[in-house]
């Protein structure tokens, strides 16, 4: 497996059988199903009475029921005039209905547009309008329902979904994900986590299903394996712990913040975690001591750290169990069938921009040809992350070219928050950056310089921000500065200097 052009690493931890280059030189699996619908049908045929979906506090559905209900949703969409390639915005929160609607939209031949439920109304309106959605499945609405329908023309290269990811300009970008992208990620998850063909997986989804982790690397891989997807409607730590035991969960995939919170519960020791066989994490920086605690908390589990992007359909690299404690500063090795390269490498540090190529890389950004051309170049995704790759093949992310905060797996772009805060009449200038946090990895912090003669109330600023931003983007730390922000000769704010000099003080209440 190549991790740099012309370079083969010393360690090859994952199976590469059935992986070949296509006519464009891109690696990919050669034996994937023709579509997500075909994948689901194969599972239904193999395990019609197997438990497919469990919504906590709701229904339990078999694969036969899952298929039948999804097909009726497809029929309802078809009856409303939704056809192949039409976009359908999915605004539901976690639950069986989200999964059924997802597959129903696919069965209709349409394109799923998952909408972040934490977006403000203007953000929701932008996604619906930009995607050109012809139908919206909104909270409180009855799911479409009619005689079963199935589009039989689907192929791997058809567009299957558009996942909107925050943009540096404040406008989200829609990553165009094909059936092939989805299926490639499913097979990658199977290989890197180590699921056998006869593995019976019971997977607890505790993260949003509108993100690629919850959808691509939990719901879809579990469906491919014929396992059970247990869905938390909303995260609550005691319910999380109880569910792991009561539902015999053997696979956990979530952000480090949830593990941290669970392990810090006073009654954590009352829950038997011995049946958990796989514990994977990612989406945020993970401290070595947290990894050690996870190892102790789940004594029979294999650990793993996954790294990926919306643009890579989820997993791009993976740090297997054997290296989680010896190389925790890295995100592991390239996951099949991914290749990485580095652009503009610094000769001294060996650091360059991380480039990713593979069958999992999406087609580009919806309705954004210029940004697509800048980001997807000659088959390579320019990630905006700065990284180094050592001789063994370990990939280490060292910094971000993009100015963003990774808040427990949610990407918060600093420019977007800064543009919102500066609209407050008392704010003269502002710089937003990440504040280290043991649970979330980072939280959002803002250094604010007030207009002359004005006394700023940080709580009032946070309240104002909530009218313009999703709640996870609102600063939880605000530091008031009397001097102008430090800038270089070109006028750019010197954030490294600010990070070093700023005292954040007490976290603001979420109230």
Beta strands, then each sheet from edge to edge (+ up, - down):
strand 1: 2-4
strand 2: 7-8
strand 3: 19-21
strand 4: 27-29
strand 5: 51-55
strand 6: 60-62
strand 7: 87-90
strand 8: 111-114
strand 9: 135-137
strand 10: 159-165
strand 11: 173-178
strand 12: 202-205
strand 13: 228-231
strand 14: 251-254
strand 15: 278-282
strand 16: 302-309
strand 17: 314-319
strand 18: 333-334
strand 19: 339-343
strand 20: 352-357
strand 21: 376-377
strand 22: 380-389
strand 23: 395-400
strand 24: 404-407
strand 25: 410-413
strand 26: 427-437
strand 27: 441-450
strand 28: 477-481
sheet 1: 1+ 2-
sheet 2: 3+ 4-
sheet 3: 6+ 5- 13- 12- 14- 15- 16- 17+ 18-
sheet 4: 8+ 7+ 9+
sheet 5: 10+ 11-
sheet 6: 19+ 20- 22+ 21-
sheet 7: 19+ 20- 22+ 23-
sheet 8: 24+ 25-
sheet 9: 26+ 27- 28-
end
